[in-house]
Amino acid sequence: MNILLTGGAGYIGSHTALSLIDKGHSVTIIDNLITGNKTLIPTKAKHFNFDIADENSIQKILKENKFDLVMHFAGLTRVDESVKYPKKYELHNFEKSKIFFSLCIKNNLKKIIFSSSAGVYGNNNSNNLIEESELKPINPYAESKYKIENFLISKKDKIDYTILRYFNVAGADKGKRSGLIAKSSSNLIKVLCEVAVNKRKKIIINGDDYETKDGTAIRDFIHVSDIADMHVLAANNLLKNRSSNIYNCGYGSGYSVKEVITEMENILKNKLKVEIGPRRPKDIAVSVANSDKFKKEFNWKPSFNNLSIILSSALSWEKNNS
Ligand SMILES: NC(=O)c1ccc[n+]([C@@H]2O[C@H](COP(=O)([O-])OP(=O)(O)OC[C@H]3O[C@@H](n4cnc5c(N)ncnc54)[C@H](O)[C@@H]3O)[C@@H](O)[C@H]2O)c1
């Protein structure tokens, strides 16, 4: 396959680019490095340092190449920032994606895979979220994903799309070729790794009074390399069949914040400094995917469904990059 991939200097885009290249496919990346890192771009990928809404440059790339399919990862990803600057997220995620997709469609690139988020389910507190569960995004970041999903759905007659709704993506490439690089991340596993390598002093648990087994929030953590492989499976399918679909990307099982901390302490054979803080506004108790649809349709068996593997790979990456 000859794939156009936006956001390939970022965390998930770079892992997916690696997975595609490992399987012999060609990858061209568009990434303006606004939050990405040049070092994450696989050496075998072609990189264009453009904004996805830079119409002239994108038009030129699309005219000069014949891509089979586009994977769109580029975007801003911080929920807290989106609450502070909602218009920024409307512009950078929704408006720019619309411009980009419209150019792709105009240039006959009509097979599309889009990175959506479990955030579209909003306050839907559940340990069994199915793709048909009610959608009610509660922050501007999730709202932007919801609007892009609807934009793609509105073009259904002209395009074939696969929308992938990621749950909590974590871990790093087992060959240490990529991992999460982020300043002041609020991602639990990133924070734990930073505490483990003494980049941070402590981990703050955001609320321990939820109605869960130990009072802390429960999330479905999925290894980034499994997410990457899901894209390759989805791409192969999209090229063979005229179909549009939405899938959850999770393992279908959840771990509480305290369980994740304990597992990391077991790996380190050391206690970490933990403090209990207040709940984050609008945080939910439980968010776990029902991922049966993807498993069934693609005969998918995850390779890294193990919390210890997820944490160890993230920790190795952190150690290598600190
Ligand atoms: N990380 C997660 O847990 C998670 C969960 C759900 C959904 N997602 C979605 O997956 C996608 C990838 O997330 P990530 O964690 O890899 O984020 P990331 O910030 O690591 O990567 C995003 C990349 O997009 C690039 N980019 C942003 N805006 C751009 C623009 N206008 N033009 C060109 N390049 C631009 C950035 O430079 C960066 O390299 C995002 O769309 C995100 O919303 C991520």
Ligand as a Chemical Component Dictionary entry (heavy atoms), coordinates in Angstrom:
data_LIG
# 
_chem_comp.id                   LIG 
_chem_comp.type                 NON-POLYMER 
_chem_comp.pdbx_formal_charge   0 
_chem_comp.three_letter_code    LIG 
# 
loop_
_chem_comp_atom.comp_id 
_chem_comp_atom.atom_id 
_chem_comp_atom.alt_atom_id 
_chem_comp_atom.type_symbol 
_chem_comp_atom.charge 
_chem_comp_atom.model_Cartn_x 
_chem_comp_atom.model_Cartn_y 
_chem_comp_atom.model_Cartn_z 
_chem_comp_atom.pdbx_ordinal 
LIG N1  N1  N 0  -3.053 9.445  22.699 1  
LIG C1  C1  C 0  -4.260 9.003  22.984 2  
LIG O1  O1  O 0  -4.479 8.332  24.014 3  
LIG C2  C2  C 0  -5.409 9.275  22.035 4  
LIG C3  C3  C 0  -6.695 8.816  22.395 5  
LIG C4  C4  C 0  -7.742 9.054  21.521 6  
LIG C5  C5  C 0  -7.526 9.691  20.299 7  
LIG N2  N2  N 1  -6.278 10.138 19.978 8  
LIG C6  C6  C 0  -6.102 10.827 18.686 9  
LIG O2  O2  O 0  -5.050 10.205 17.963 10 
LIG C7  C7  C 0  -4.359 11.161 17.159 11 
LIG C8  C8  C 0  -2.871 11.069 17.441 12 
LIG O3  O3  O 0  -2.665 11.336 18.823 13 
LIG P1  P1  P 0  -1.224 11.361 19.472 14 
LIG O4  O4  O 0  -1.383 10.983 20.901 15 
LIG O5  O5  O -1 -0.279 10.617 18.603 16 
LIG O6  O6  O 0  -0.910 12.931 19.419 17 
LIG P2  P2  P 0  0.490  13.678 19.124 18 
LIG O7  O7  O 0  0.320  15.077 19.608 19 
LIG O8  O8  O 0  1.626  12.882 19.630 20 
LIG O9  O9  O 0  0.538  13.673 17.536 21 
LIG C9  C9  C 0  -0.194 14.565 16.737 22 
LIG C10 C10 C 0  0.707  14.968 15.579 23 
LIG O10 O10 O 0  -0.027 15.802 14.682 24 
LIG C11 C11 C 0  0.795  16.899 14.287 25 
LIG N3  N3  N 0  -0.136 18.005 13.947 26 
LIG C12 C12 C 0  -1.038 18.593 14.758 27 
LIG N4  N4  N 0  -1.720 19.534 14.090 28 
LIG C13 C13 C 0  -1.239 19.533 12.822 29 
LIG C14 C14 C 0  -1.556 20.276 11.641 30 
LIG N5  N5  N 0  -2.514 21.221 11.649 31 
LIG N6  N6  N 0  -0.871 20.018 10.500 32 
LIG C15 C15 C 0  0.112  19.054 10.477 33 
LIG N7  N7  N 0  0.451  18.332 11.562 34 
LIG C16 C16 C 0  -0.201 18.567 12.720 35 
LIG C17 C17 C 0  1.654  17.191 15.502 36 
LIG O11 O11 O 0  2.847  17.894 15.190 37 
LIG C18 C18 C 0  1.924  15.782 16.033 38 
LIG O12 O12 O 0  3.102  15.234 15.476 39 
LIG C19 C19 C 0  -4.945 12.521 17.506 40 
LIG O13 O13 O 0  -5.902 12.870 16.513 41 
LIG C20 C20 C 0  -5.642 12.258 18.837 42 
LIG O14 O14 O 0  -6.730 13.129 19.041 43 
LIG C21 C21 C 0  -5.211 9.941  20.819 44 
# 
loop_
_chem_comp_bond.comp_id 
_chem_comp_bond.atom_id_1 
_chem_comp_bond.atom_id_2 
_chem_comp_bond.value_order 
_chem_comp_bond.pdbx_ordinal 
LIG N1  C1  SING 1  
LIG C1  O1  DOUB 2  
LIG C1  C2  SING 3  
LIG C2  C3  SING 4  
LIG C2  C21 DOUB 5  
LIG C3  C4  DOUB 6  
LIG C4  C5  SING 7  
LIG C5  N2  DOUB 8  
LIG N2  C6  SING 9  
LIG N2  C21 SING 10 
LIG C6  O2  SING 11 
LIG C6  C20 SING 12 
LIG O2  C7  SING 13 
LIG C7  C8  SING 14 
LIG C7  C19 SING 15 
LIG C8  O3  SING 16 
LIG O3  P1  SING 17 
LIG P1  O4  DOUB 18 
LIG P1  O5  SING 19 
LIG P1  O6  SING 20 
LIG O6  P2  SING 21 
LIG P2  O7  DOUB 22 
LIG P2  O8  SING 23 
LIG P2  O9  SING 24 
LIG O9  C9  SING 25 
LIG C9  C10 SING 26 
LIG C10 O10 SING 27 
LIG C10 C18 SING 28 
LIG O10 C11 SING 29 
LIG C11 N3  SING 30 
LIG C11 C17 SING 31 
LIG N3  C12 SING 32 
LIG N3  C16 SING 33 
LIG C12 N4  DOUB 34 
LIG N4  C13 SING 35 
LIG C13 C14 SING 36 
LIG C13 C16 DOUB 37 
LIG C14 N5  SING 38 
LIG C14 N6  DOUB 39 
LIG N6  C15 SING 40 
LIG C15 N7  DOUB 41 
LIG N7  C16 SING 42 
LIG C17 O11 SING 43 
LIG C17 C18 SING 44 
LIG C18 O12 SING 45 
LIG C19 O13 SING 46 
LIG C19 C20 SING 47 
LIG C20 O14 SING 48 
# 
